[in-house]
Amino acid sequence: MPKYPPERYDPGELGRTRQNLGDLTENEARKMAEIFGGEIGIERTPPELEEKYRRLKMLNRRNSDPRIIHGSREVYQEGSFKQTPEIDLQRRHPGYLDRVRINFWASSTDYALIPRHQALGSLFSFIIPIHEQLHPRFIIKADQVFYNSLERFVLAVRSLMSINRREEVPSLLDHRCLQILTILKSWNIETIHQELTVLQRSPRNQPVSSAGKLIRAFYRPFVKLVNLEPETHILPAIKRLFDLDLMAYPPDSGEADRIKRIGSTLKQEIFHLFTDVRRRCAPLLVKLADLPYAPYPELFSYFRPQILEYLSLTRNDILESLPEDLLAGDAESDFLPEEEETAEAAEEEILEEPEEEEKEAELPEEASKALEFLSRLFPQSGFEEPWEFPDMFRYFKPILSFPKNADLFHPENPLHQLAVLLAVLQEFLYGFRQIIFGEVIDEEDNATEIQSEIDKHISGWNRLLDELLCGRLLNELVDYCRQIERSPEYRHSESGIKQESFIMLRIRRSLLPHLQVSSRGSIYPDERSLPQLHTTVSGFYSLLSGSLQPNPESYKPGIRNANAPFHFEIDSFVIQRFRRYLKRKGLPQDNRNLVSHSALILGYLDYLVNNPESHLYGSGQFPLYRHEEGHREIPIYSVSSMETARIIESNDIELTPPEEFLEGEKENTDRVSGLLDPKEYTPTVQSAVENYHSAGLPLSIITISIPELRILEPEERDDRLRVIGHCIRGEIREYSDRPFRMPDDTIPIVLQETNGDNARLFCRRLSSTIMEKLPGLGIHIGLVSYHPTWSANKMVKLAARTTAEAERHRSPALVSYHETDDSFEEQLLLQP
């Protein structure tokens, strides 16, 4: 007979029953027991109290007492330890204190799975029931919290397993290795993604139960592999498959490089996935499976039967731990033998000297265009050959705004160039405030409004530069350098190595996802609250490039005010350079050109960050901080600035060569002025008249006459014509306006899509530009706006007649023709 009645009831259950029955005498209680029946028993001891007494008994037991260990718990009874049935602990449901502890666990800063006020409300749940809901922030940021890492890992495993599909490959793998790989491959990320999508459509007021299907799909492989260690069991199994795939291809082949990149991804993600990610969602599993509270390390051993039942698994689904020597050697090997690869890379550098030329040749077309644009915008800045890692901060410090201590980035540090590009783009994005974006058409012809998405990217761009690139990361680097200043040996100490590794891991996880980094014992930095540069840049680039594509007439255009002049509240030095660049290229200073050139820079940034072949990933090892030559123990926190404005001024070409204007019509341009051949004048007017009648587009012609050109010597005349041609090419719209140089040196300009009022504004702006370059020059301009009853030949004759009338007036003169009364009107050309 046991000494005490069996524990049949939950803690507090008997007290609540007595309270409900009220005060009873002993006879009344006996009569009720005879009538209603029931089982005799006592309340179960709370596990916390039982654990406390167990430890006390363990400390006080005698050495002569026998100790029998045969389960997860043991209770001292009559001079010996006896195993408590495991099922009793696992079948227990959470009580009040369990629910409170679980809610505070789930709402803590490291987890943030439920709102904090909900955890506080659970303190009074015995009075007011609470409706448990997921934290909206957890739902919104679930991709960064766990899904992105899981997806990269699972897709990498699937890629390795799909490379060789021959029948003999599985036979080369150990049976247990094949079981591990099959479990990893079958991870149901499709269901997880689908459930996340449903939750993220409406992240607020989502009950905890709505994450049930997601948590089941997420934790099933974890539980199947719960007895295995990532470093000693799972990673070596992946390594065997990696070696088999690698042996199937030549070492220098592109497929072998791809396999190495996959292996690197797996090595980077496995420890993060099986430690941080698995732990992060554990409170949700406890709540959904209705488990009592238990510390995370003991969770899967204390309540394994209940967890298996919730996940619809059996004990046979769990892989048993492997013998320690089963995968001996594999755990110590690496996916990328660094020493061998370094030696091979050194030999290749010696044998292949023109490495830079190959890199330049491999650049995509869009990246080459972006570098050409940046090198013209900022001559001698280093964008001519960025793979040489020039020192750009000394050049850009006078014209861009960088956070304090940003000079600390070494020129060979990829963040050096990233900081410059982000700052340049920031200057361009200031002009996006006046741009109205419309719709983007996807491959399935569905229209999507992009204004709100672009606004989010613009508002968050400054955060990328200040917080992500130069905030926490720069502060950590400054602290690292201060430690080196205090003790030069800090770099080689254990703490110094861990801190350097931490910085490199932060760079990889937030900025450069393909960077090869060795953790070397460092913990993984928590970047959940920060945006990911590679995903932000890629998404922003796709939006801008999509807005530039033409849409069918039934949809809104990608940029609704594309032809409006772009506007900046303050024209910074960068924007002034951009305006001059557009003038020299003969491009209008409108919103379309602002967006297209911003997209060009953004596309180059996307290539640098997301393409493993970019020069930023050329070497996994690079100096983090700027230091004195030969003395790494002396960091340099600030560098002197260059006279950037003088450098740019000395490199500017005053006149744009005619070949750069209207590249598609080089054979029809005048070699002196760069303007079009007079033979095309009448046909161009004829085409513009047809556009007027078919599409209703307005049309005007202005003709510039400078009589003194006819009496100058040929060399002096050509010099002035070059300047005049340069001014005209800088003011017209290349896509619609057509200037011609006639035999008598008059210059008619066909202004399509331009009415009389806008043509007059253009005349004033152009004459002002010419007078600024050539003071005292006599300018006479005739203006004719098209009337629907005219033919093309009549308009050409009226333009010549109006110009002749303008020459009769004192310079500078602007004369317009009026069809109503066949008269001329002189108007003010230059503002007083």
GIWOUR-V394256 format. One record per helix or strand of 3 or more residues. SS is the DSSP state (2 for helix, 1 for strand). FROM is the first residue (numbers start at 0). LEN is the number of residues. If there is no record, write none. Layout:
ss: <SS;SS>
from: <FROM;FROM>
len: <LEN;LEN>
This chain:
ss: <1;2;2;2;1;1;2;2;2;2;2;2;2;2;2;2;2;2;2;2;2;2;2;2;2;2;2;2;1;1;2;2;2;2;2;2;2;2;1;2;2;2;2;1;2;2;1;1;2;1;2;1;1>
from: <6;12;25;46;73;79;85;95;115;135;141;166;174;188;207;229;253;281;295;303;314;337;354;364;382;392;405;413;438;446;450;471;487;493;532;572;590;614;630;643;657;662;677;698;706;713;736;746;755;779;791;812;822>
len: <3;9;11;14;4;4;5;12;9;5;22;6;11;13;17;18;27;7;7;7;3;14;7;13;6;4;3;21;3;3;19;15;5;17;15;13;20;3;5;8;3;6;18;7;4;18;5;6;18;6;15;6;5>
